[in-house]
Amino acid sequence: MAQAKHSSDIGIIGYGQSTYYKSTDRTLISLLAEASRKAAESAGVKPREIDGLAVSSFMLPPDNAVTIAEHFGLSPSWANFFTAGGAGSVSTIADGMRAIRDGKAKYVLCVAGDAYNVKEHFARAANWSVAIRNFSAPHCSGGPKGFFAIVQRKHMREYGTTRAQLGKISIGQRESARLNPNALLRGPLTLDDYLNARLIADPLRLYDCVLPCTGAEAVLLGPLDRAADGKGVRVLSAHEKHNYPAGDLTPLKGGWEAFKDALYDDAGYGPGDMDFVQAYDDFPIMVAIQLEDLGFCRKGEVGPFLERHSVAWNGSFPVNTGGGQLSCGQTGAGGGMIGVFEAVAQLRNEAGERQIDKARRGLVSGYGMIGFGHGLSSSAAILESVWQ
């Protein structure tokens, strides 16, 4: 999957986010509808004009993109239901743009979300896939937390990375979340709080882990000249990679390493040209690995890199400027779209109190589908404002 630079005048023309909840009686479809309605309204596009639909959700089956179209009153000529977990939202955006470019649709709605909670999260962790159910869960693997505890311990042993260094990710993102009214965790977070929090899966502690929650995000793709007030966002490049590295248990790298050069070559920009990074943050260690694999620092040097920088919205290296999943919460499959939503808000200069000055260009990455040995899916895209 690749989106060549300046191949067309299509991109993200609208975006929306539902209210986030720790628990709620609202239905999943109502949350997907709220985010979708806001996306269409922000673009000035009427629902009847939307003829493409991509949906990402763990909890939606047996429903899918076509049955959601029925609920929404849409009649799409192109429909897609995700396969790549937290990497899926970035992938479906690129797929939706390809559908528009190929004449299969004019406006594609990409929506992601789940009606998630802690109980639901634990129930699904043991039945995530056939491999997890049959080989990991019976041995009390601990689900994703147990797996990523091994990844973090391995990174610490091989490269000398410390918990205090990784804590700067959680702390910086919490600082940004305090300015985000939709973030579920907005209280202050100090290094002492982080280091001394309740142990979850050694060396992971409470503030290394996301809070499962309920919510949804959506973006609308279409002709950039249709964007309200000219606030379109161009997708300069997008790539994905799955099951990389094949056969390697608990690797300290992901698919971003494989497509990094092509991602920047297609965009015509490098890591130093990004005004922010919205990285998939199920755990701080995976943010750190993405920063390495995407070329912001060398492999194994992310610890000193984090020591030199603040990742808060107004820091020297902004990461997950809305607070990310670590402070907003993880909405199941919607976790892959929260970074896209925040990137669009920044590039449209609509991020409110956490707005980065003169944000022009940024990178969004996704990660997901935890398999028997590692996360199977990686994705990334480079986005640019076209209105400033």
Secondary structure as GFF3:
##gff-version 3
##sequence-region A 1 388
A	DSSP	beta_strand	10	17	.	.	.	ID=ss1
A	DSSP	alpha_helix	28	43	.	.	.	ID=ss2
A	DSSP	three_ten_helix	47	49	.	.	.	ID=ss3
A	DSSP	beta_strand	52	56	.	.	.	ID=ss4
A	DSSP	alpha_helix	65	72	.	.	.	ID=ss5
A	DSSP	beta_strand	78	81	.	.	.	ID=ss6
A	DSSP	three_ten_helix	85	87	.	.	.	ID=ss7
A	DSSP	alpha_helix	88	101	.	.	.	ID=ss8
A	DSSP	beta_strand	108	115	.	.	.	ID=ss9
A	DSSP	alpha_helix	118	125	.	.	.	ID=ss10
A	DSSP	alpha_helix	130	131	.	.	.	ID=ss11
A	DSSP	pi_helix	132	136	.	.	.	ID=ss12
A	DSSP	three_ten_helix	137	139	.	.	.	ID=ss13
A	DSSP	alpha_helix	143	159	.	.	.	ID=ss14
A	DSSP	alpha_helix	163	177	.	.	.	ID=ss15
A	DSSP	alpha_helix	191	195	.	.	.	ID=ss16
A	DSSP	beta_strand	199	201	.	.	.	ID=ss17
A	DSSP	beta_strand	204	205	.	.	.	ID=ss18
A	DSSP	three_ten_helix	206	208	.	.	.	ID=ss19
A	DSSP	beta_strand	214	223	.	.	.	ID=ss20
A	DSSP	three_ten_helix	224	226	.	.	.	ID=ss21
A	DSSP	three_ten_helix	228	230	.	.	.	ID=ss22
A	DSSP	beta_strand	233	242	.	.	.	ID=ss23
A	DSSP	alpha_helix	256	267	.	.	.	ID=ss24
A	DSSP	three_ten_helix	271	273	.	.	.	ID=ss25
A	DSSP	beta_strand	276	278	.	.	.	ID=ss26
A	DSSP	alpha_helix	284	293	.	.	.	ID=ss27
A	DSSP	alpha_helix	302	308	.	.	.	ID=ss28
A	DSSP	alpha_helix	324	328	.	.	.	ID=ss29
A	DSSP	three_ten_helix	332	336	.	.	.	ID=ss30
A	DSSP	alpha_helix	338	347	.	.	.	ID=ss31
A	DSSP	three_ten_helix	352	354	.	.	.	ID=ss32
A	DSSP	beta_strand	361	370	.	.	.	ID=ss33
A	DSSP	beta_strand	375	385	.	.	.	ID=ss34
###
